[in-house]
Amino acid sequence: MAEAYTTPDTGRQQSLLPDLTKIRGAALPIAAIGLIGLVLGLLLDRSEGHRAFWASYYFGYMVAMALTLGCTTLLFLHHCVRGSWGLAILRILEAGTKMLPIMFVGMIPILYGVWTGQIYPWANEAERNANEVFRHKALYLNPLWFTIRQVVYFVFWIWATGELRKSSLKQDQTRDETLAQQRGSFAAPFGVVHVVLVTFAYTDWLMSLTEWFSTLYGVWNITKNVLLTLAFSTYIVLKFRDRKPYSEIVTPALARDLGNMILGFTMFWGYTSLSQFLIIWSANLPEEVTFYGARADGALVYVGAFLIFGHFFGPFLALITGRTKRTPDILQKVCGWLIVVRIIDTWWDIVPFFGRRLTGPDLPGLALDLAALAGFGGVWVAVTMANLKKESLYPAHDPRLIEAKELAAHGAH
Amino acid sequence: MATRPLTGGSGSGTTPPAAPPPLRNRLVPQNFIDGTHNYETITDIIGAVVLSPRPPMIWFIMVGLGFIGLNFMLLAITWLLLQGIGIWGNNIPVAWSWDIVNFVWWIGIGHAGTLISAILLLMRQQWRNSINRFAEAMTVFAVMCAGLYPLLHTGRPWVDYWLFPYPNILAMWPQFRSPLCWDVFAVTTYFTVSVLFWFLGLIPDIATLRDRSTSKFAKFAYGLAGLGWKGSAKHWFRYEQSYNILAGLSAPLVLSVHTIVSFDFAVGIVPGWHTTIFPPYFVAGAVFAGFAMVLTFGLPLRALYGLKDFITDKHIDWMAKITLATGLIVFYGYILEMFYGWYSGNVYEMGLVYHRLFGPYKWFYYALLFCNGVWPQFLWSPAIRRNMPFLWVTSIVIGIGMWLERFVIIPVSLTRDFLPSSWGSYSPTLWDWMLFLGTMGFFTFLLFLFVKFLPMINIFEMRDLHYRYTGGHGNGNGHNGNGNGHNGNGDHATDGEKVLTNQERSALPETRGGSA
């Protein structure tokens, strides 16, 4: 590990905590405005079964869920492989997982929609009876089973991330290195359980909105979540690299590792996206092409085309060069761009499930989408920043960070 | 599997923080050379495998068995060329069978070599250094075995050059939209780059053998193959540059090859072939099978030639962990195939699930689940990962399981497609067996020739590792990787050695395979 960044020293001795307070302060009104807008949208929504509202709700909720589950997945991964890439962002990941109970609260309106026959065609008796495939799936897709599964998912995630968080914080106090080994032994098997649960969760939440199915969908969503979370947490760390404690621990080597992780997941996103598209396009089967058919309808096809370049080629070409990863300003911008395109991709994935297109009558729905994004995104950022402030901003127990800190303090190379 | 509360460590929140151990000792990374060694002993031990006048008896036995297998292969190919592929069990509807099963199986085995050589290199994982050479050799030989099958499967291998796009008057042109066409490019590129990568890495060691061999012929042969290597700074510089470029090329190639192989099936519409999880699942399966094969051959060779100081228990442990991780991905794929087969509500997909579970080939499917899904779970146990005989058996079980996986996917799916009138069955012929066993013999034959004539462990990388660990004081009395000096458990290094602090380590130039 080399020395810390030599940035303009104006804020090097300043703590990050006031900045976190500022971010939280800015996020709260945005969240409030967004949520009020969402409620107003519900009241004004005249579409059948409030589908316009649900489309926006799902979009906002799934962006926040992507960050939360991205933090969860990375937390498992970090403790399992003990990679140095996760050291600087570990506390952000832990704070992000604290959103899980709130995300469960956000699931309650969805459960209400399920039990009242809205949102999902399989939950609506008339639609189910008219559709042979949904009748077949009723064994798995029914309100009771769906609800039980949601409880199982969230209980597991809350419990497992809580255990990892507590152990990591305890090690900060005790410096007991056996705790790190225990976390590794814990994260490996339960990380496997987590991957299976996320796969089934996305099948429940999104895939079951229509008859469409794809075996790659779970892996695809795990990749998307991790990419968004890596971009977000790296952005935060680089943005405040001149603030304590990041000024002491965020080194070019750590940033390079994070840049490489982002590059790797950008490539894997491109790989999974292309694979799924190519396989479905080649086979040209009616029950499968509906996914891309809906997303190539009207102006949505341009969004898809934009994502090919904006989400893959742009970041890929930027990150493949060493200069991007060596230059924190550039890497930070790439991360910011990735956050934007991830949100657009989430919108492109989710909203067409509800029959929305980018045509004239659907355009007012965009305002509701923005409100949902502001509401859920604002809550996520505000709560996570508040949680981040509560603990040490980096895992003080890790010898690799201690070393980085010592090197930075002595200006050693 | 640890299920106890994670906060139940030896410390407690109420006790004052324990003083951390001295920083230097905690930061010394793990050493990958056990025993007492210096530069000379490293070269001696690895070089002795090649330069000793008489190999052990078991080497003759293995080469002999391999040679017999090679002759079976040649016999099977000769008869095939005379009679055509009607001598195989392939039929309609099972037009792809053991030929393609074996192609996929062999090419998958090659993937571990590239993963260890290129991807672990790019990830700066120094533990790759003692296993990369022989895994790379396995890649080259496995791809040679794999390539035979589709070339013979064309039925007219003498016109296989039609597979390439070249200007001609026959109006022949490949179908570029077909993954079969992509396979031609992917596999040939993969083979070319793998051979170059392997050979390039060998050059400095070949020069060492040239300088150490006593026979005139060996000096001449190694001198020729060593391309005049002198070990000058310029040579090393060019070597590093080329090696890193080839590593960069190999990494995407290893992913693309098995992805394209998976497309061979997935772009079709046959139930059992057409599923979107195939690309990552095939790649993981390839690495799974490849690591199993590295263990299958690596464990006996390590014991036979006394190389435990270089291929340490730690290496074996990590390979076992990667095997377990990739096996879990494969098992996850099996679960998804079954679940979404049912979930789809598609009568043909559900028929596939039924056919696999209760059809005439159900025992193959159960065996595959056992070999790839159940048995590898033993690897969760550190004690099992340290138990070499058990690990060796596990690697063989996985090899069988991965072959069964391809068998279940390829011919078994073809026996049940859509209309019952086009259903069929498949059984291999003597010639299928002979060719398959023959390629195993061919592989074994080449591998043991390689072991005898080229250093199976990278000599200069092991010396480099030793240098990096000792900071250039490596010609002292050696170090004890199991003792207090090197594993970060104690306070001092053994005599004649200097254990570097991380600051000192940082000052070392970053060479291939590792940063300081």
Interface residues (C-beta under 8 A of the other chain):
Chain A: M1 A2 E132 V133 F134 H136 K137 Y140 E163 L164 K166 S167 K170 Q171 Q173 T174 R175 D176 T178 L179 Q182 R183 S185 F186 A188 P189 V192 V195 V196 T199 T203 E211 F213 S214 T215 L216 Y217 G218 V219 Y271 T272 S275 Q276 L278 I279 I280 S282 A283 L285 E287 P399 R400 I402 E403 E406 L407 A412 H413
Chain B: M1 A2 T3 R4 P5 L6 T7 G8 G9 S10 G11 S12 G13 T15 P17 A18 A19 P20 L23 R26 L27 L255 T259 F263 A266 V267 G268 I269 H274 T275 T276 I277 F278 P279 P280 L328 Y332 G333 I335 L336 E337 Y340 Y343 S344 G345 N346 W380 N502 Q503 S506 A507
